[in-house]
Amino acid sequence: MLIINIKENESIDKALKRFKKKFEKTGVVKQLRRRGAFIKPSITRRTEMIRASYKQITYGNEEA
């Protein structure tokens, strides 16, 4: 449970902004979206391999 202490003379907008930042950092929305639909482990491995190969092609050939 998130607790946001409203400071003296603080507007509701600023307190709401702080709440939204804290809520985003917890990752609740990401987790709900990830759990929304089942993805087979083979498909997750395949997507990881595709991402890794893309990163290798894009960033792997850079010379320092």
KACORSUL-V662547 format. One record per residue. N is the residue number from 1. RES is the residue in three letters. SS is DSSP state (hx for helix, st for strand, lp for the rest). D_CENTER is the distance of its C-alpha to the mean C-alpha in Angstrom with 1 decimal. Layout:
N_RES_SS_D_CENTER / N_RES_SS_D_CENTER
//
This chain:
1_MET_lp_18.7 / 2_LEU_lp_17.7 / 3_ILE_lp_20.8 / 4_ILE_lp_21.2 / 5_ASN_lp_24.6 / 6_ILE_lp_26.1 / 7_LYS_lp_28.2 / 8_GLU_lp_31.6 / 9_ASN_lp_32.0 / 10_GLU_lp_28.3 / 11_SER_lp_27.5 / 12_ILE_hx_25.5 / 13_ASP_hx_23.3 / 14_LYS_hx_22.2 / 15_ALA_hx_21.7 / 16_LEU_hx_19.5 / 17_LYS_hx_17.4 / 18_ARG_hx_17.0 / 19_PHE_hx_16.2 / 20_LYS_hx_13.4 / 21_LYS_hx_11.9 / 22_LYS_hx_12.4 / 23_PHE_hx_11.1 / 24_GLU_hx_7.7 / 25_LYS_hx_7.7 / 26_THR_hx_8.8 / 27_GLY_lp_6.0 / 28_VAL_hx_9.0 / 29_VAL_hx_8.3 / 30_LYS_hx_5.8 / 31_GLN_hx_8.6 / 32_LEU_hx_11.3 / 33_ARG_hx_10.6 / 34_ARG_hx_10.6 / 35_ARG_hx_13.7 / 36_GLY_lp_15.3 / 37_ALA_lp_17.1 / 38_PHE_lp_18.5 / 39_ILE_lp_18.2 / 40_LYS_lp_20.9 / 41_PRO_hx_20.4 / 42_SER_hx_22.5 / 43_ILE_hx_20.3 / 44_THR_hx_17.2 / 45_ARG_hx_19.4 / 46_ARG_hx_20.8 / 47_THR_hx_17.5 / 48_GLU_hx_16.7 / 49_MET_hx_20.2 / 50_ILE_hx_20.0 / 51_ARG_hx_17.0 / 52_ALA_hx_18.8 / 53_SER_hx_22.0 / 54_TYR_hx_20.6 / 55_LYS_hx_19.3 / 56_GLN_hx_22.7 / 57_ILE_hx_24.5 / 58_THR_hx_22.7 / 59_TYR_hx_22.4 / 60_GLY_lp_24.9 / 61_ASN_lp_28.0 / 62_GLU_lp_27.5 / 63_GLU_lp_30.4 / 64_ALA_lp_30.1
//
